[in-house]
Amino acid sequence: MTNCKAPLSCDGLIFDMDGTLWDAVDSYVKIWNATIAECGIHRAPVTRDELIAQMGKPLDVILPALIPGAEGHKPGLLEILMRNEAEMMPRLGGKLYPDVRGTLERLHGRIPLFMVSNCGAEGLENFLTFTGLRHFFIAWLSNGANGLPKDANIRTLVERYNMNSPYYVGDTATDEKAARSAGTGMIWCRYGFGHAENPDYVIDSFARLTSVPPVANRLSD
């Protein structure tokens, strides 16, 4: 774990979802390929590696990257993809990373917990319902639900809940960029799908979050 600046007691943790709290890529692969088949798009099946390379981006950015020009051949493809995700994800779900539930239990009540993701409109609701973790989080926002970029959603929560020293916990360069734009600290989950250039702290497992100095300081209050 690296420490890039003097620790301050954390007054809010805002979590990314995919690559941070769980791995649902195999389910997303099924959803994408079901959509491709339904729409009669001629391309090889989407693979896990292809989706991992796009993690952290909004669906309207991922779509042309994986299926160039597809909207021109099949109008409404994004809406079909989102419909399939809404219908399939509650059943398919994903796999929580080790120690996520126990660590959230330790943090809950000591540090305000939130979620911000670039997932689809129902993504966070599906996650919270499937995992049973809803009671740990005060609020959550997503690009798919309100159309706002990740940095704007982070900033909204920071301002709404009067946080002074919050940290965004994520796993990609997109997460790091959003955190910096929103004015929060950044904790990089190295076990996830992407990379970060200059995070404030690095964790190799979710349980290590409680050892990050600002978080540990708050837990010892």
N, CA, C and O of each residue as an XYZ file, in Angstrom:
884
protein
N       0.849     -1.190      0.000
C       0.000      0.000      0.000
C       0.882      1.236      0.000
O       1.853      1.304      0.753
N       0.558      2.208     -0.829
C       1.342      3.425     -0.898
C       0.595      4.561     -0.238
O      -0.636      4.590     -0.228
N       1.334      5.481      0.304
C       0.772      6.658      0.949
C       1.380      7.873      0.272
O       2.573      8.138      0.419
N       0.555      8.623     -0.479
C       1.074      9.707     -1.300
C       0.827     11.071     -0.701
O       1.310     12.064     -1.246
N       0.092     11.167      0.401
C      -0.097     12.456      1.037
C      -0.434     12.240      2.498
O      -0.795     11.136      2.908
N      -0.313     13.310      3.287
C      -0.569     13.187      4.712
C      -1.997     12.720      4.957
O      -2.929     13.295      4.394
N      -2.197     11.686      5.786
C      -3.540     11.140      5.984
C      -4.445     12.082      6.755
O      -4.012     12.701      7.727
N      -5.686     12.197      6.336
C      -6.729     12.909      7.048
C      -7.806     11.892      7.378
O      -7.982     10.910      6.657
N      -8.519     12.123      8.456
C      -9.578     11.194      8.809
C     -10.676     11.256      7.760
O     -11.217     12.326      7.481
N     -11.001     10.121      7.187
C     -11.974     10.021      6.104
C     -13.390     10.246      6.639
O     -13.761      9.682      7.668
N     -14.185     11.075      5.936
C     -15.566     11.275      6.359
C     -16.562     10.797      5.301
O     -17.720     11.214      5.288
N     -16.091      9.915      4.416
C     -16.983      9.320      3.432
C     -16.215      8.450      2.454
O     -15.157      8.844      1.963
N     -16.745      7.270      2.172
C     -16.178      6.388      1.156
C     -17.232      6.188      0.068
O     -18.365      5.797      0.347
N     -16.838      6.464     -1.177
C     -17.724      6.321     -2.322
C     -17.153      5.214     -3.200
O     -16.023      5.313     -3.678
N     -17.935      4.161     -3.411
C     -17.424      2.969     -4.077
C     -17.886      2.866     -5.528
O     -19.045      3.126     -5.849
N     -16.957      2.484     -6.388
C     -17.275      1.951     -7.698
C     -17.886      0.562     -7.475
O     -17.814      0.025     -6.369
N     -18.482     -0.015     -8.512
C     -19.084     -1.334     -8.366
C     -18.224     -2.419     -9.019
O     -17.585     -3.207     -8.322
N     -18.208     -2.459    -10.352
C     -17.506     -3.525    -11.072
C     -15.996     -3.409    -10.895
O     -15.414     -2.349    -11.124
N     -15.372     -4.504    -10.487
C     -13.927     -4.506    -10.290
C     -13.502     -3.995     -8.940
O     -12.319     -4.028     -8.601
N     -14.468     -3.516     -8.157
C     -14.191     -2.990     -6.823
C     -14.910     -3.805     -5.760
O     -14.297     -4.266     -4.797
N     -16.223     -3.980     -5.943
C     -17.025     -4.741     -4.991
C     -17.332     -6.149     -5.481
O     -17.406     -7.087     -4.687
N     -17.511     -6.294     -6.801
C     -17.790     -7.631     -7.327
C     -17.275     -7.780     -8.744
O     -16.890     -6.808     -9.393
N     -17.275     -9.023     -9.211
C     -16.941     -9.369    -10.590
C     -18.190     -9.989    -11.211
O     -18.582    -11.106    -10.874
N     -18.806     -9.237    -12.128
C     -20.000     -9.724    -12.818
C     -19.757     -9.827    -14.320
O     -20.707     -9.873    -15.101
N     -18.493     -9.862    -14.726
C     -18.163     -9.820    -16.152
C     -18.765    -10.997    -16.905
O     -19.269    -10.824    -18.015
N     -18.721    -12.188    -16.325
C     -19.269    -13.359    -17.036
C     -20.766    -13.181    -17.315
O     -21.265    -13.637    -18.344
N     -21.469    -12.529    -16.415
C     -22.888    -12.250    -16.629
C     -23.070    -11.207    -17.722
O     -23.964    -11.330    -18.558
N     -22.228    -10.182    -17.718
C     -22.308     -9.173    -18.772
C     -22.036     -9.789    -20.146
O     -22.666     -9.414    -21.135
N     -21.104    -10.728    -20.202
C     -20.819    -11.413    -21.464
C     -22.090    -12.085    -21.987
O     -22.401    -11.983    -23.173
N     -22.816    -12.764    -21.117
C     -24.053    -13.432    -21.533
C     -25.088    -12.423    -22.021
O     -25.799    -12.677    -22.993
N     -25.169    -11.298    -21.357
C     -26.137    -10.264    -21.732
C     -25.783     -9.661    -23.092
O     -26.656     -9.493    -23.944
N     -24.514     -9.340    -23.295
C     -24.085     -8.787    -24.578
C     -24.335     -9.773    -25.708
O     -24.839     -9.394    -26.765
N     -23.991    -11.015    -25.494
C     -24.144    -12.004    -26.569
C     -25.606    -12.340    -26.837
O     -25.968    -12.644    -27.973
N     -26.446    -12.291    -25.816
C     -27.881    -12.466    -26.034
C     -28.428    -11.317    -26.870
O     -29.285    -11.520    -27.730
N     -27.932    -10.116    -26.615
C     -28.373     -8.945    -27.374
C     -27.910     -9.010    -28.822
O     -28.670     -8.691    -29.735
N     -26.676     -9.420    -29.029
C     -26.133     -9.559    -30.381
C     -26.939    -10.571    -31.182
O     -27.254    -10.342    -32.350
N     -27.270    -11.689    -30.550
C     -28.064    -12.717    -31.239
C     -29.474    -12.212    -31.543
O     -29.997    -12.419    -32.638
N     -30.075    -11.552    -30.565
C     -31.435    -11.037    -30.746
C     -31.503    -10.025    -31.888
O     -32.487     -9.986    -32.626
N     -30.468     -9.215    -32.033
C     -30.472     -8.145    -33.032
C     -29.889     -8.586    -34.368
O     -29.856     -7.801    -35.316
N     -29.427     -9.840    -34.456
C     -28.890    -10.346    -35.713
C     -27.619     -9.666    -36.155
O     -27.385     -9.499    -37.352
N     -26.791     -9.270    -35.200
C     -25.522     -8.592    -35.512
C     -24.464     -9.641    -35.824
O     -24.307    -10.619    -35.092
N     -23.755     -9.432    -36.898
C     -22.748    -10.398    -37.337
C     -21.373    -10.020    -36.780
O     -20.665     -9.176    -37.330
N     -21.028    -10.665    -35.684
C     -19.699    -10.520    -35.105
C     -19.476    -11.723    -34.203
O     -20.422    -12.381    -33.769
N     -18.205    -11.995    -33.931
C     -17.882    -13.089    -33.014
C     -18.435    -12.752    -31.633
O     -18.602    -11.576    -31.306
N     -18.720    -13.759    -30.826
C     -19.232    -13.484    -29.482
C     -18.293    -12.572    -28.692
O     -17.072    -12.695    -28.779
N     -18.870    -11.677    -27.936
C     -18.093    -10.817    -27.056
C     -17.416    -11.696    -25.998
O     -18.026    -12.627    -25.472
N     -16.163    -11.394    -25.697
C     -15.408    -12.187    -24.730
C     -15.232    -11.436    -23.413
O     -15.430    -10.224    -23.333
N     -14.861    -12.180    -22.402
C     -14.595    -11.585    -21.085
C     -13.484    -10.538    -21.180
O     -13.608     -9.454    -20.612
N     -12.407    -10.851    -21.888
C     -11.295     -9.909    -21.995
C     -11.716     -8.617    -22.688
O     -11.261     -7.536    -22.313
N     -12.583     -8.720    -23.698
C     -13.054     -7.519    -24.379
C     -13.818     -6.615    -23.418
O     -13.632     -5.398    -23.428
N     -14.667     -7.199    -22.600
C     -15.444     -6.390    -21.671
C     -14.581     -5.812    -20.554
O     -14.784     -4.671    -20.141
N     -13.629     -6.584    -20.068
C     -12.744     -6.075    -19.020
C     -11.999     -4.840    -19.499
O     -11.788     -3.900    -18.732
N     -11.601     -4.840    -20.764
C     -10.887     -3.687    -21.319
C     -11.753     -2.430    -21.348
O     -11.229     -1.319    -21.439
N     -13.073     -2.596    -21.273
C     -13.982     -1.452    -21.327
C     -14.536     -1.064    -19.954
O     -15.298     -0.103    -19.847
N     -14.171     -1.784    -18.931
C     -14.753     -1.545    -17.615
C     -14.495     -0.115    -17.127
O     -13.416      0.443    -17.323
N     -15.500      0.449    -16.497
C     -15.409      1.803    -15.967
C     -16.014      2.845    -16.876
O     -16.201      3.991    -16.465
N     -16.330      2.467    -18.124
C     -16.880      3.414    -19.085
C     -18.405      3.281    -19.139
O     -18.946      2.224    -18.814
N     -19.100      4.351    -19.550
C     -20.558      4.260    -19.716
C     -20.915      3.339    -20.884
O     -20.107      3.133    -21.789
N     -22.120      2.791    -20.858
C     -22.554      1.867    -21.903
C     -22.560      2.511    -23.285
O     -22.270      1.844    -24.278
N     -22.889      3.805    -23.358
C     -22.939      4.441    -24.672
C     -21.549      4.651    -25.266
O     -21.419      4.952    -26.453
N     -20.520      4.496    -24.450
C     -19.132      4.532    -24.940
C     -18.665      3.118    -25.279
O     -17.961      2.913    -26.267
N     -19.057      2.152    -24.461
C     -18.656      0.761    -24.693
C     -19.274      0.214    -25.980
O     -18.623     -0.522    -26.721
N     -20.523      0.574    -26.241
C     -21.245      0.009    -27.387
C     -20.507      0.196    -28.711
O     -20.271     -0.799    -29.395
N     -20.126      1.420    -29.117
C     -19.433      1.556    -30.403
C     -18.040      0.945    -30.401
O     -17.507      0.611    -31.459
N     -17.442      0.796    -29.210
C     -16.121      0.176    -29.140
C     -16.204     -1.316    -29.451
O     -15.303     -1.872    -30.079
N     -17.278     -1.962    -29.014
C     -17.421     -3.401    -29.229
C     -18.168     -3.731    -30.520
O     -17.932     -4.772    -31.132
N     -19.069     -2.836    -30.930
C     -19.864     -3.081    -32.143
C     -19.872     -1.799    -32.973
O     -20.871     -1.079    -32.975
N     -18.787     -1.501    -33.675
C     -18.712     -0.256    -34.453
C     -19.847     -0.155    -35.470
O     -20.100     -1.086    -36.235
N     -20.515      0.980    -35.465
C     -21.570      1.227    -36.432
C     -22.850      0.455    -36.212
O     -23.742      0.491    -37.059
N     -22.963     -0.246    -35.089
C     -24.113     -1.121    -34.883
C     -25.419     -0.351    -34.797
O     -26.442     -0.824    -35.292
N     -25.410      0.823    -34.180
C     -26.644      1.601    -34.045
C     -27.207      1.976    -35.413
O     -28.420      2.103    -35.573
N     -26.321      2.153    -36.405
C     -26.796      2.476    -37.739
C     -27.536      1.327    -38.392
O     -28.433      1.546    -39.206
N     -27.166      0.092    -38.038
C     -27.814     -1.087    -38.604
C     -29.003     -1.546    -37.768
O     -29.942     -2.155    -38.280
N     -28.946     -1.245    -36.474
C     -30.011     -1.677    -35.573
C     -30.356     -0.537    -34.624
O     -29.847     -0.501    -33.504
N     -31.210      0.397    -35.045
C     -31.592      1.505    -34.156
C     -32.157      0.977    -32.834
O     -32.889     -0.012    -32.804
N     -31.801      1.653    -31.758
C     -32.304      1.241    -30.450
C     -31.520      0.119    -29.822
O     -31.971     -0.469    -28.839
N     -30.341     -0.201    -30.369
C     -29.550     -1.309    -29.824
C     -29.184     -1.077    -28.362
O     -29.233     -2.007    -27.557
N     -28.823      0.143    -28.015
C     -28.463      0.427    -26.625
C     -29.646      0.167    -25.700
O     -29.478     -0.386    -24.613
N     -30.826      0.561    -26.124
C     -32.013      0.332    -25.305
C     -32.298     -1.159    -25.148
O     -32.726     -1.602    -24.082
N     -32.061     -1.934    -26.207
C     -32.263     -3.388    -26.121
C     -31.249     -4.001    -25.154
O     -31.589     -4.864    -24.345
N     -30.008     -3.545    -25.252
C     -28.964     -4.029    -24.340
C     -29.336     -3.729    -22.894
O     -29.206     -4.588    -22.023
N     -29.798     -2.506    -22.642
C     -30.164     -2.120    -21.280
C     -31.381     -2.899    -20.792
O     -31.462     -3.246    -19.614
N     -32.332     -3.176    -21.693
C     -33.490     -3.979    -21.317
C     -33.070     -5.390    -20.929
O     -33.543     -5.941    -19.935
N     -32.172     -5.969    -21.730
C     -31.700     -7.322    -21.424
C     -30.931     -7.366    -20.113
O     -31.043     -8.327    -19.352
N     -30.151     -6.323    -19.851
C     -29.426     -6.280    -18.583
C     -30.404     -6.204    -17.415
O     -30.235     -6.893    -16.410
N     -31.432     -5.357    -17.554
C     -32.417     -5.212    -16.490
C     -33.153     -6.523    -16.225
O     -33.503     -6.825    -15.084
N     -33.386     -7.302    -17.285
C     -34.115     -8.559    -17.134
C     -33.223     -9.705    -16.662
O     -33.673    -10.565    -15.905
N     -31.955     -9.726    -17.106
C     -31.096    -10.875    -16.853
C     -30.239    -10.755    -15.595
O     -29.985    -11.757    -14.925
N     -29.786     -9.538    -15.263
C     -28.857     -9.396    -14.147
C     -29.440     -9.788    -12.791
O     -28.713    -10.351    -11.973
N     -30.728     -9.517    -12.510
C     -31.248     -9.958    -11.213
C     -31.123    -11.464    -11.010
O     -31.037    -11.938     -9.878
N     -31.114    -12.219    -12.116
C     -30.975    -13.672    -12.030
C     -29.521    -14.115    -12.062
O     -29.133    -15.030    -11.335
N     -28.703    -13.462    -12.912
C     -27.314    -13.882    -13.100
C     -26.395    -13.354    -11.998
O     -25.595    -14.105    -11.439
N     -26.512    -12.073    -11.692
C     -25.699    -11.460    -10.650
C     -24.206    -11.547    -10.901
O     -23.760    -11.736    -12.033
N     -23.446    -11.408     -9.836
C     -21.994    -11.469     -9.904
C     -21.445    -12.066     -8.622
O     -22.199    -12.528     -7.767
N     -20.136    -12.053     -8.497
C     -19.465    -12.651     -7.341
C     -18.730    -11.570     -6.564
O     -17.831    -10.913     -7.090
N     -19.121    -11.391     -5.304
C     -18.426    -10.433     -4.452
C     -16.966    -10.837     -4.290
O     -16.645    -12.022     -4.209
N     -16.085     -9.841     -4.245
C     -14.690    -10.136     -3.940
C     -14.575    -10.572     -2.478
O     -15.441    -10.242     -1.668
N     -13.519    -11.308     -2.133
C     -13.368    -11.782     -0.753
C     -13.403    -10.636      0.261
O     -12.832     -9.570      0.027
N     -14.062    -10.863      1.357
C     -14.099     -9.966      2.515
C     -14.884     -8.680      2.292
O     -14.833     -7.786      3.137
N     -15.608     -8.558      1.180
C     -16.387     -7.333      0.961
C     -17.454     -7.181      2.034
O     -17.563     -6.121      2.651
N     -18.242     -8.223      2.265
C     -19.339     -8.117      3.230
C     -18.814     -7.814      4.637
O     -19.320     -6.917      5.312
N     -17.810     -8.557      5.071
C     -17.280     -8.351      6.411
C     -16.649     -6.986      6.593
O     -16.776     -6.376      7.654
N     -15.971     -6.503      5.564
C     -15.331     -5.181      5.651
C     -16.381     -4.085      5.691
O     -16.251     -3.134      6.461
N     -17.420     -4.202      4.871
C     -18.497     -3.209      4.914
C     -19.185     -3.209      6.273
O     -19.585     -2.153      6.764
N     -19.326     -4.368      6.877
C     -19.923     -4.451      8.211
C     -19.075     -3.683      9.222
O     -19.607     -3.019     10.112
N     -17.764     -3.776      9.083
C     -16.878     -3.070     10.006
C     -16.937     -1.557      9.785
O     -16.876     -0.778     10.737
N     -17.056     -1.156      8.524
C     -17.088      0.270      8.200
C     -18.438      0.901      8.516
O     -18.509      2.067      8.902
N     -19.495      0.135      8.354
C     -20.858      0.654      8.497
C     -21.082      1.245      9.886
O     -20.781      0.616     10.900
N     -21.610      2.454      9.913
C     -21.867      3.128     11.177
C     -20.701      3.950     11.671
O     -20.852      4.780     12.567
N     -19.515      3.717     11.077
C     -18.331      4.495     11.456
C     -17.961      5.497     10.370
O     -17.489      6.594     10.668
N     -18.172      5.123      9.124
C     -17.880      5.980      7.981
C     -19.080      5.933      7.036
O     -19.545      4.842      6.707
N     -19.594      7.073      6.592
C     -20.693      7.062      5.624
C     -20.257      6.396      4.318
O     -19.191      6.710      3.787
N     -21.074      5.481      3.801
C     -20.743      4.705      2.619
C     -21.721      5.016      1.484
O     -22.928      5.119      1.701
N     -21.176      5.164      0.263
C     -21.962      5.519     -0.908
C     -21.471      4.707     -2.103
O     -20.443      4.036     -2.025
N     -22.216      4.773     -3.215
C     -21.792      4.134     -4.453
C     -22.032      5.072     -5.631
O     -23.045      5.769     -5.686
N     -21.091      5.082     -6.569
C     -21.233      5.789     -7.841
C     -20.644      4.910     -8.922
O     -19.507      4.451     -8.807
N     -21.420      4.671     -9.981
C     -20.973      3.789    -11.051
C     -21.398      4.336    -12.403
O     -22.344      5.118    -12.500
N     -20.689      3.919    -13.446
C     -21.081      4.222    -14.818
C     -21.947      3.112    -15.409
O     -22.069      3.010    -16.630
N     -22.541      2.295    -14.572
C     -23.348      1.170    -15.039
C     -24.676      1.656    -15.617
O     -24.975      2.850    -15.608
N     -25.468      0.700    -16.122
C     -26.773      1.008    -16.675
C     -27.765      1.443    -15.611
O     -27.452      1.461    -14.421
N     -28.961      1.793    -16.056
C     -29.961      2.392    -15.182
C     -30.305      1.523    -13.971
O     -30.525      2.045    -12.878
N     -30.353      0.209    -14.158
C     -30.738     -0.690    -13.066
C     -29.533     -1.359    -12.402
O     -29.701     -2.201    -11.520
N     -28.335     -0.995    -12.817
C     -27.144     -1.709    -12.363
C     -26.937     -1.720    -10.858
O     -26.709     -2.777    -10.270
N     -27.014     -0.559    -10.235
C     -26.778     -0.503     -8.793
C     -27.917     -1.158     -8.018
O     -27.683     -1.830     -7.014
N     -29.146     -0.962     -8.485
C     -30.275     -1.613     -7.822
C     -30.138     -3.137     -7.899
O     -30.386     -3.840     -6.920
N     -29.744     -3.632     -9.062
C     -29.551     -5.078     -9.210
C     -28.458     -5.581     -8.269
O     -28.611     -6.619     -7.626
N     -27.362     -4.841     -8.195
C     -26.257     -5.219     -7.309
C     -26.724     -5.279     -5.854
O     -26.480     -6.263     -5.155
N     -27.388     -4.230     -5.413
C     -27.793     -4.144     -4.009
C     -28.812     -5.216     -3.649
O     -28.779     -5.767     -2.549
N     -29.716     -5.510     -4.579
C     -30.711     -6.552     -4.324
C     -30.086     -7.938     -4.335
O     -30.355     -8.753     -3.452
N     -29.255     -8.205     -5.333
C     -28.652     -9.529     -5.481
C     -27.742     -9.859     -4.303
O     -27.740    -10.993     -3.824
N     -26.968     -8.881     -3.833
C     -25.979     -9.129     -2.779
C     -26.545     -8.952     -1.370
O     -25.968     -9.458     -0.407
N     -27.653     -8.250     -1.240
C     -28.183     -7.975      0.087
C     -27.378     -6.958      0.871
O     -27.392     -6.973      2.102
N     -26.674     -6.073      0.173
C     -25.804     -5.095      0.839
C     -26.436     -3.710      0.946
O     -25.771     -2.772      1.386
N     -27.691     -3.558      0.561
C     -28.325     -2.250      0.477
C     -28.224     -1.457      1.790
O     -28.003     -0.246      1.765
N     -28.381     -2.125      2.914
C     -28.440     -1.418      4.193
C     -27.122     -0.773      4.600
O     -27.089      0.043      5.521
N     -26.033     -1.135      3.919
C     -24.745     -0.540      4.264
C     -24.573      0.859      3.666
O     -23.766      1.644      4.164
N     -25.313      1.176      2.616
C     -25.066      2.396      1.847
C     -26.150      3.445      2.079
O     -27.340      3.138      2.141
N     -25.698      4.691      2.205
C     -26.614      5.806      2.420
C     -27.296      6.216      1.122
O     -28.500      6.472      1.107
N     -26.532      6.280      0.033
C     -27.081      6.709     -1.255
C     -26.200      6.197     -2.370
O     -25.048      5.823     -2.151
N     -26.767      6.183     -3.595
C     -26.013      5.711     -4.750
C     -26.532      6.402     -6.011
O     -27.721      6.703     -6.121
N     -25.631      6.646     -6.956
C     -25.962      7.306     -8.215
C     -25.239      6.600     -9.346
O     -24.143      6.070     -9.161
N     -25.867      6.595    -10.536
C     -25.211      5.983    -11.689
C     -25.468      6.787    -12.949
O     -26.483      7.474    -13.068
N     -24.540      6.695    -13.883
C     -24.682      7.354    -15.177
C     -25.927      6.869    -15.901
O     -26.638      7.662    -16.516
N     -26.195      5.560    -15.831
C     -27.342      5.012    -16.529
C     -28.662      5.527    -16.002
O     -29.636      5.615    -16.751
N     -28.713      5.873    -14.714
C     -29.960      6.335    -14.109
C     -30.218      7.818    -14.325
O     -31.366      8.225    -14.504
N     -29.163      8.634    -14.312
C     -29.396     10.081    -14.432
C     -28.659     10.755    -15.587
O     -28.834     11.952    -15.815
N     -27.832      9.995    -16.323
C     -27.145     10.558    -17.482
C     -25.938     11.419    -17.167
O     -25.326     11.975    -18.078
N     -25.581     11.541    -15.895
C     -24.446     12.381    -15.514
C     -23.157     11.574    -15.490
O     -23.181     10.387    -15.165
N     -22.024     12.198    -15.829
C     -20.742     11.492    -15.761
C     -20.361     11.182    -14.323
O     -20.911     11.747    -13.378
N     -19.424     10.287    -14.185
C     -19.053      9.802    -12.858
C     -18.577     10.926    -11.942
O     -18.951     10.956    -10.770
N     -17.765     11.845    -12.446
C     -17.260     12.918    -11.582
C     -18.391     13.799    -11.065
O     -18.354     14.244     -9.918
N     -19.396     14.054    -11.900
C     -20.531     14.867    -11.463
C     -21.338     14.151    -10.387
O     -21.803     14.780     -9.437
N     -21.504     12.850    -10.530
C     -22.242     12.098     -9.511
C     -21.480     12.021     -8.197
O     -22.077     12.097     -7.124
N     -20.163     11.869     -8.279
C     -19.356     11.904     -7.050
C     -19.504     13.267     -6.375
O     -19.731     13.352     -5.168
N     -19.374     14.319     -7.163
C     -19.469     15.678     -6.626
C     -20.844     15.930     -6.004
O     -20.948     16.594     -4.973
N     -21.889     15.404     -6.624
C     -23.238     15.566     -6.084
C     -23.348     14.981     -4.685
O     -23.901     15.614     -3.786
N     -22.823     13.777     -4.498
C     -22.891     13.144     -3.179
C     -22.049     13.883     -2.155
O     -22.464     14.062     -1.010
N     -20.857     14.315     -2.572
C     -19.972     15.048     -1.660
C     -20.659     16.307     -1.148
O     -20.612     16.611      0.044
N     -21.298     17.036     -2.063
C     -21.955     18.285     -1.675
C     -23.230     18.019     -0.883
O     -23.511     18.719      0.090
N     -24.000     17.023     -1.287
C     -25.282     16.739     -0.643
C     -25.089     16.287      0.794
O     -25.908     16.598      1.660
N     -23.994     15.543      1.059
C     -23.783     14.993      2.396
C     -22.635     15.680      3.135
O     -22.124     15.162      4.128
N     -22.238     16.854      2.637
C     -21.282     17.721      3.343
C     -20.001     16.989      3.738
O     -19.529     17.112      4.868
N     -19.443     16.225      2.791
C     -18.181     15.536      3.059
C     -16.998     16.477      2.822
O     -16.967     17.223      1.844
N     -16.035     16.426      3.730
C     -14.838     17.257      3.613
C     -13.603     16.485      3.178
O     -12.734     17.032      2.499
N     -13.520     15.209      3.567
C     -12.347     14.394      3.228
C     -12.787     13.021      2.718
O     -12.429     12.000      3.304
N     -13.561     12.992      1.631
C     -14.026     11.705      1.101
C     -12.991     11.062      0.192
O     -12.087     11.726     -0.314
N     -13.139      9.754     -0.005
C     -12.290      9.017     -0.941
C     -13.182      8.201     -1.872
O     -14.172      7.599     -1.455
N     -12.797      8.203     -3.140
C     -13.462      7.315     -4.096
C     -12.637      6.041     -4.176
O     -11.414      6.095     -4.309
N     -13.305      4.894     -4.093
C     -12.635      3.595     -4.114
C     -12.978      2.929     -5.442
O     -14.131      2.569     -5.679
N     -11.977      2.765     -6.312
C     -12.219      2.208     -7.631
C     -11.014      1.477     -8.170
O      -9.998      1.341     -7.488
N     -11.131      0.999     -9.416
C     -10.083      0.119     -9.939
C      -9.544      0.518    -11.308
O      -8.678     -0.181    -11.835
N     -10.013      1.599    -11.904
C      -9.584      1.944    -13.264
C      -9.086      3.377    -13.357
O      -9.287      4.186    -12.452
N      -8.432      3.670    -14.475
C      -7.983      5.034    -14.743
C      -9.173      5.984    -14.842
O      -9.071      7.150    -14.462
N     -10.305      5.485    -15.353
C     -11.523      6.290    -15.407
C     -11.967      6.690    -14.011
O     -12.397      7.823    -13.794
N     -11.865      5.773    -13.071
C     -12.214      6.070    -11.680
C     -11.283      7.137    -11.102
O     -11.728      8.074    -10.440
N      -9.999      6.980    -11.362
C      -9.032      7.945    -10.846
C      -9.285      9.334    -11.425
O      -9.255     10.327    -10.698
N      -9.531      9.404    -12.714
C      -9.788     10.687    -13.361
C     -11.043     11.342    -12.788
O     -11.065     12.549    -12.550
N     -12.082     10.544    -12.569
C     -13.322     11.077    -12.015
C     -13.112     11.588    -10.594
O     -13.619     12.649    -10.231
N     -12.365     10.836     -9.790
C     -12.100     11.256     -8.414
C     -11.354     12.582     -8.387
O     -11.698     13.475     -7.612
N     -10.335     12.713     -9.229
C      -9.561     13.954     -9.264
C     -10.428     15.119     -9.715
O     -10.343     16.213     -9.158
N     -11.264     14.888    -10.726
C     -12.143     15.946    -11.219
C     -13.145     16.376    -10.162
O     -13.505     17.550    -10.074
N     -13.595     15.414     -9.357
C     -14.575     15.714     -8.311
C     -13.930     16.263     -7.046
O     -14.632     16.725     -6.146
N     -12.604     16.220     -6.966
C     -11.901     16.762     -5.802
C     -11.812     15.836     -4.619
O     -11.626     16.288     -3.489
N     -11.945     14.518     -4.862
C     -11.830     13.563     -3.758
C     -10.485     12.840     -3.816
O      -9.778     12.894     -4.821
N     -10.151     12.170     -2.727
C      -9.014     11.271     -2.741
C      -9.349     10.020     -3.541
O     -10.509      9.771     -3.867
N      -8.314      9.232     -3.857
C      -8.515      8.028     -4.664
C      -7.817      6.842     -4.016
O      -6.619      6.890     -3.736
N      -8.572      5.782     -3.781
C      -8.022      4.518     -3.301
C      -8.161      3.525     -4.441
O      -9.274      3.220     -4.870
N      -7.042      3.020     -4.933
C      -7.050      2.122     -6.089
C      -7.068      0.666     -5.643
O      -6.224      0.240     -4.855
N      -8.036     -0.095     -6.151
C      -8.122     -1.534     -5.907
C      -7.307     -2.254     -6.972
O      -7.773     -2.460     -8.093
N      -6.106     -2.628     -6.618
C      -5.200     -3.220     -7.601
C      -5.680     -4.596     -8.068
O      -5.262     -5.066     -9.126
N      -6.540     -5.236     -7.305
C      -7.056     -6.557     -7.671
C      -8.126     -6.477     -8.769
O      -8.547     -7.513     -9.284
N      -8.570     -5.272     -9.135
C      -9.664     -5.107    -10.082
C      -9.248     -5.224    -11.534
O      -8.329     -5.973    -11.865
N      -9.929     -4.476    -12.410
C      -9.787     -4.663    -13.843
C      -8.819     -3.700    -14.525
O      -8.420     -3.944    -15.664
N      -8.431     -2.609    -13.857
C      -7.662     -1.581    -14.555
C      -6.447     -1.100    -13.794
O      -5.905     -1.800    -12.938
N      -6.035      0.106    -14.124
C      -4.823      0.686    -13.553
C      -5.097      2.120    -13.106
O      -6.052      2.753    -13.559
N      -4.260      2.614    -12.226
C      -4.307      4.007    -11.794
C      -2.881      4.542    -11.804
O      -1.939      3.824    -11.471
N      -2.730      5.794    -12.185
C      -1.400      6.370    -12.336
C      -0.821      6.881    -11.023
O       0.346      6.636    -10.717
N      -1.628      7.583    -10.254
C      -1.109      8.216     -9.047
C      -2.172      8.268     -7.953
O      -2.562      9.351     -7.517
N      -2.641      7.106     -7.510
C      -3.661      7.091     -6.451
C      -3.063      7.505     -5.111
O      -1.847      7.476     -4.922
N      -3.925      7.884     -4.201
C      -3.442      8.240     -2.858
C      -3.066      6.996     -2.060
O      -2.110      7.002     -1.284
N      -3.833      5.932     -2.265
C      -3.560      4.669     -1.588
C      -3.864      3.512     -2.527
O      -4.683      3.629     -3.439
N      -3.194      2.399     -2.290
C      -3.375      1.190     -3.096
C      -3.702      0.035     -2.161
O      -3.037     -0.158     -1.143
N      -4.739     -0.740     -2.513
C      -5.058     -1.930     -1.733
C      -5.052     -3.151     -2.655
O      -5.507     -3.080     -3.796
N      -4.536     -4.261     -2.150
C      -4.456     -5.503     -2.922
C      -5.582     -6.465     -2.590
O      -5.724     -7.502     -3.238
N      -6.379     -6.135     -1.593
C      -7.574     -6.901     -1.255
C      -8.530     -5.940     -0.574
O      -8.104     -4.938      0.001
N      -9.822     -6.239     -0.634
C     -10.800     -5.312     -0.074
C     -10.620     -5.145      1.426
O     -10.838     -4.056      1.958
N     -10.232     -6.196      2.103
C     -10.051     -6.119      3.550
C      -8.985     -5.112      3.948
O      -9.023     -4.573      5.054
N      -8.022     -4.849      3.045
C      -6.954     -3.896      3.339
C      -7.456     -2.459      3.416
O      -6.728     -1.564      3.845
N      -8.688     -2.241      3.004
C      -9.249     -0.898      3.059
C      -9.231     -0.347      4.476
O      -9.038      0.853      4.675
N      -9.429     -1.205      5.449
C      -9.462     -0.744      6.834
C      -8.080     -0.384      7.367
O      -7.963      0.142      8.474
N      -7.029     -0.664      6.591
C      -5.667     -0.307      6.992
C      -5.173      0.976      6.336
O      -4.097      1.466      6.676
N      -5.948      1.530      5.394
C      -5.593      2.818      4.806
C      -5.646      3.864      5.904
O      -6.658      3.960      6.598
N      -4.590      4.656      6.090
C      -4.528      5.558      7.245
C      -5.770      6.416      7.510
O      -6.227      6.451      8.652
N      -6.341      7.112      6.514
C      -7.521      7.930      6.839
C      -8.696      7.093      7.319
O      -9.461      7.530      8.179
N      -8.845      5.894      6.769
C      -9.945      5.007      7.164
C      -9.673      4.425      8.545
O     -10.561      4.379      9.397
N      -8.446      3.983      8.756
C      -8.069      3.419     10.059
C      -8.220      4.459     11.155
O      -8.652      4.135     12.262
N      -7.864      5.725     10.855
C      -8.020      6.782     11.836
C      -9.476      6.928     12.241
O      -9.786      7.107     13.419
N     -10.363      6.853     11.269
C     -11.791      7.006     11.566
C     -12.311      5.791     12.358
O     -13.139      5.946     13.256
N     -11.839      4.619     12.033
C     -12.281      3.419     12.744
C     -11.840      3.429     14.198
O     -12.476      2.802     15.046
N     -10.748      4.141     14.494
C     -10.237      4.166     15.863
C     -10.818      5.303     16.683
O     -10.529      5.434     17.872
N     -11.659      6.146     16.027
C     -12.254      7.268     16.765
C     -13.108      6.785     17.938
O     -13.680      7.599     18.662
